[in-house]
Amino acid sequence: MLTVLSLVGAILVVTIGWIIVAVITTYFSKDGISEAAKKVLFTVILALVGFYATKLFEIDTNLNESKNKIAEIINNQSSSNTFYEAQFSINTLNENSTIRKLLNNEWNAIGEKLNQIKRQELLLKREEIIPKWEDLIKNSREKVWATNVVSLEEWKKFSPTEGEEVHRKAIENGVEIRRIFIYSGKNDSNYVDLLSKAKIQKKWGVKVKLISANWISKSPYVSDLLRDIGSIDVVLYDDECVLLTNVDNNNNMISSILTTNMHRIQRAKELYSKLWDGAETIE
């Protein structure tokens, strides 16, 4: 966007150009100058005026970009100063005071969160997982590929509708959602409920499959991928980030890590492709 200064400069360039054209045209009005020569020179002058006007616009654009970068640096510096000013303020309190200990714990937690953000990662507590999971589905543009080992009871506890609305809306917007349900065995008491859940999600438009934990354990390649990734409960969002959830022995959520680490994303994609090819389709 042109500033007042560059706009004035552009007007001056154009004005000077027209004055030059007027002077030269008057000069060329004399006998002996061909019409063709006049047209050529006139065209050249207009081209030069246009060229310098374009350059002015480019300079203005670069200046604006530089100004924005400087403002961003200043804002970042201000945030950094606030962080360390908070530490200084805490240190002015009595060393053994309870409030100092509490504030220091908060300051350390903020520092750890900032380090996570710097690594482009988020460590999520149990109660934070489902809200972030839903937000990521809402903001996905192309695909969400997920495995599922979290127990049905856990799902009902944290998401009574099991994310039906966010799934349907994302699918309506053209997002491909796949889910592989992992079960212990077909004789397992939870298998029937898991199959029912998978069929319900299929009605929403989710592409669903099932695979047994036994099949997974017998594949050395999959076992190697799991050791590298660190979790069997995986959700890939647009190949831009991956959510890895840790579960306990009852398949209840413990914590998750959301990361943009490209190695983990690539290994998660390899794992997902392998599982998808080996999983059972649902009629």
C-alpha positions in Angstrom: 0.0 0.0 0.0 1.4 3.4 -1.0 2.4 5.8 1.7 1.8 9.6 1.3 5.5 10.1 0.7 5.7 7.5 -2.1 2.4 8.7 -3.6 3.8 12.3 -3.8 6.9 10.9 -5.4 4.9 9.0 -8.0 2.9 12.1 -8.8 6.2 14.1 -9.2 7.6 11.5 -11.5 4.5 11.5 -13.7 4.4 15.3 -13.7 8.0 15.7 -14.7 7.5 13.1 -17.3 4.7 15.0 -18.9 6.6 18.3 -18.7 9.5 16.5 -20.6 7.0 15.2 -23.1 5.5 18.6 -23.6 8.9 20.2 -24.1 10.2 17.6 -26.5 6.9 17.5 -28.4 7.1 21.3 -28.8 10.7 20.9 -30.0 9.7 18.1 -32.4 6.9 20.2 -33.9 9.5 21.9 -35.9 9.8 21.0 -39.5 12.2 18.1 -40.3 11.3 15.8 -37.5 9.3 12.8 -38.7 6.1 11.6 -37.0 7.6 8.2 -36.5 10.5 9.5 -34.5 8.1 11.6 -32.3 6.0 8.5 -31.5 9.1 6.4 -30.7 10.5 9.0 -28.3 7.1 9.6 -26.8 6.7 5.9 -26.1 10.2 5.6 -24.6 9.5 8.5 -22.2 6.2 7.0 -21.1 7.9 3.6 -20.5 10.6 5.3 -18.4 8.0 7.1 -16.3 6.1 3.8 -15.8 9.3 2.0 -14.9 10.3 4.5 -12.2 6.8 4.6 -10.8 6.9 0.8 -10.4 10.2 1.1 -8.7 8.8 3.6 -6.3 6.0 1.2 -5.5 8.5 -1.7 -4.9 10.6 0.5 -2.6 7.4 1.5 -0.6 6.4 -2.2 -0.3 9.9 -3.1 1.0 9.8 -0.3 3.5 6.4 -1.4 4.8 7.7 -5.0 5.2 10.8 -3.8 7.0 8.6 -1.6 9.3 6.5 -4.6 10.1 9.5 -6.8 10.9 10.9 -4.1 13.2 7.6 -3.8 15.0 7.5 -7.6 15.4 11.1 -7.6 16.8 10.1 -4.8 19.3 7.0 -6.7 20.4 9.0 -9.9 20.9 11.6 -8.0 22.8 8.9 -6.5 25.0 7.5 -10.0 25.8 11.0 -11.2 26.6 11.6 -8.3 28.9 8.3 -8.9 30.7 9.3 -12.5 31.3 12.5 -11.6 33.0 11.1 -8.6 34.8 8.6 -11.1 36.4 11.6 -13.2 37.6 13.3 -10.1 39.0 10.0 -9.1 40.8 9.7 -12.6 42.3 13.3 -12.4 43.6 12.5 -9.3 45.6 10.2 -11.3 47.9 11.3 -13.0 51.0 13.2 -16.2 50.1 11.2 -18.4 52.4 7.8 -16.9 51.7 5.0 -19.1 50.5 3.9 -16.6 47.8 7.5 -16.5 46.4 7.5 -20.3 46.1 4.0 -20.3 44.4 5.0 -17.5 42.0 8.3 -19.2 41.2 6.5 -22.4 40.3 4.2 -20.5 38.0 7.2 -18.7 36.4 9.0 -22.1 35.9 5.8 -23.5 34.3 5.6 -20.6 31.9 9.2 -21.0 31.0 8.7 -24.7 30.2 5.6 -23.9 28.1 7.7 -21.3 26.2 10.3 -23.9 25.6 7.7 -26.3 24.3 6.4 -23.7 21.9 9.9 -22.9 20.8 10.2 -26.6 19.9 6.8 -26.4 18.2 5.4 -28.9 20.7 2.7 -29.0 23.4 2.6 -31.4 26.3 -1.1 -32.0 27.2 -2.5 -33.1 30.5 -5.3 -35.7 30.4 -8.1 -33.1 30.7 -6.6 -31.0 27.9 -6.4 -33.7 25.3 -10.0 -33.9 24.0 -10.5 -30.1 23.6 -7.2 -29.8 21.6 -8.2 -32.9 19.6 -11.5 -31.3 18.7 -9.8 -27.9 17.8 -7.4 -29.6 15.5 -10.2 -31.4 13.7 -12.1 -28.1 13.3 -9.0 -26.5 11.8 -7.9 -29.3 9.5 -8.1 -28.6 5.8 -7.5 -31.9 4.1 -7.2 -35.0 6.3 -7.3 -36.4 9.8 -5.8 -40.0 10.1 -6.2 -41.6 13.5 -5.8 -44.8 15.4 -7.8 -45.4 18.5 -6.9 -47.4 21.6 -8.6 -45.1 24.2 -11.4 -47.0 26.0 -15.0 -46.4 25.3 -15.6 -45.3 28.9 -12.9 -42.7 28.6 -14.5 -41.3 25.5 -17.9 -41.0 27.1 -16.3 -39.3 30.1 -14.6 -36.5 28.2 -16.7 -36.3 25.0 -20.3 -37.7 25.5 -21.1 -37.2 21.8 -17.6 -38.6 20.8 -17.0 -35.6 18.6 -19.9 -36.3 16.3 -20.5 -32.6 15.4 -16.8 -31.8 14.7 -16.5 -34.9 12.6 -19.6 -34.2 10.5 -18.7 -30.5 10.0 -15.1 -31.4 8.9 -16.3 -34.0 6.5 -18.8 -31.6 5.0 -15.9 -29.2 4.4 -14.0 -31.9 2.4 -11.7 -33.2 5.1 -11.0 -36.9 4.8 -11.2 -38.6 8.3 -9.9 -42.1 8.8 -9.9 -44.1 12.0 -8.4 -47.5 12.8 -9.9 -49.0 15.9 -7.5 -51.3 17.7 -9.0 -54.2 19.7 -7.5 -56.9 21.9 -9.5 -59.8 20.4 -12.9 -60.6 18.9 -13.7 -62.6 22.1 -12.9 -59.6 24.2 -16.0 -58.2 26.0 -15.4 -54.7 24.5 -15.2 -55.9 20.9 -18.9 -55.7 20.2 -19.2 -52.2 21.6 -16.1 -51.1 19.7 -17.5 -52.5 16.5 -20.8 -50.7 17.1 -18.9 -47.4 17.7 -17.0 -47.9 14.4 -20.3 -48.4 12.5 -21.8 -45.3 14.0 -18.8 -43.2 12.9 -19.0 -44.7 9.5 -22.5 -43.3 9.2 -21.0 -39.9 10.0 -18.8 -40.3 6.9 -15.6 -41.4 8.7 -13.6 -44.1 6.9 -13.2 -46.8 9.5 -11.3 -50.0 9.9 -10.5 -52.4 12.7 -7.2 -54.2 13.5 -6.2 -56.6 16.3 -3.4 -55.9 18.8 -2.2 -59.4 18.0 -1.6 -58.5 14.3 0.4 -55.5 15.4 2.5 -57.4 17.8 3.5 -59.9 15.2 4.9 -57.3 12.8 8.6 -56.5 13.4 8.4 -53.4 11.2 5.4 -52.0 13.1 7.0 -52.8 16.4 10.1 -50.8 15.2 7.9 -47.9 14.2 6.1 -47.9 17.6 9.4 -47.8 19.5 10.4 -44.8 17.4 7.1 -42.9 17.7 6.4 -43.8 21.3 2.7 -44.3 21.0 0.1 -46.5 19.2 -2.6 -43.9 19.6 -1.8 -41.5 16.7 -3.6 -38.7 15.0 -2.1 -37.0 11.9 -3.5 -33.6 10.9 -2.8 -32.5 7.3 0.7 -34.0 7.6 1.6 -30.8 9.6 1.5 -32.2 13.1 0.8 -35.4 15.0 -0.9 -36.0 18.3 0.5 -38.9 20.3 -1.4 -40.1 23.3 -0.1 -42.3 26.1 -2.6 -44.6 27.8 -2.5 -46.8 30.9 -3.2 -50.5 31.2 -6.9 -49.8 31.1 -6.5 -47.7 27.9 -7.4 -44.5 29.8 -5.5 -41.4 28.7 -2.5 -40.3 30.7 -1.0 -37.4 28.6 -0.3 -36.4 25.0 2.3 -34.6 23.0 1.4 -32.5 20.0 4.4 -32.0 17.8 5.5 -30.7 14.3 8.7 -32.8 14.5 9.1 -34.0 10.9 10.8 -37.3 11.8 7.9 -38.3 14.1 5.3 -37.2 11.5 7.0 -39.3 8.8 7.3 -42.3 11.0 3.6 -41.9 12.1 2.6 -41.8 8.4 4.6 -45.0 7.7 2.9 -46.6 10.7 -0.6 -45.5 9.6 -0.1 -46.8 6.1 1.0 -50.1 7.3 -1.9 -50.5 9.8 -4.4 -49.3 7.2 -3.3 -51.9 4.7 -3.5 -54.7 7.3 -6.8 -53.6 8.9 -10.2 -55.1 8.4 -13.0 -53.2 6.6 -16.4 -52.8 8.1 -19.5 -53.8 6.2 
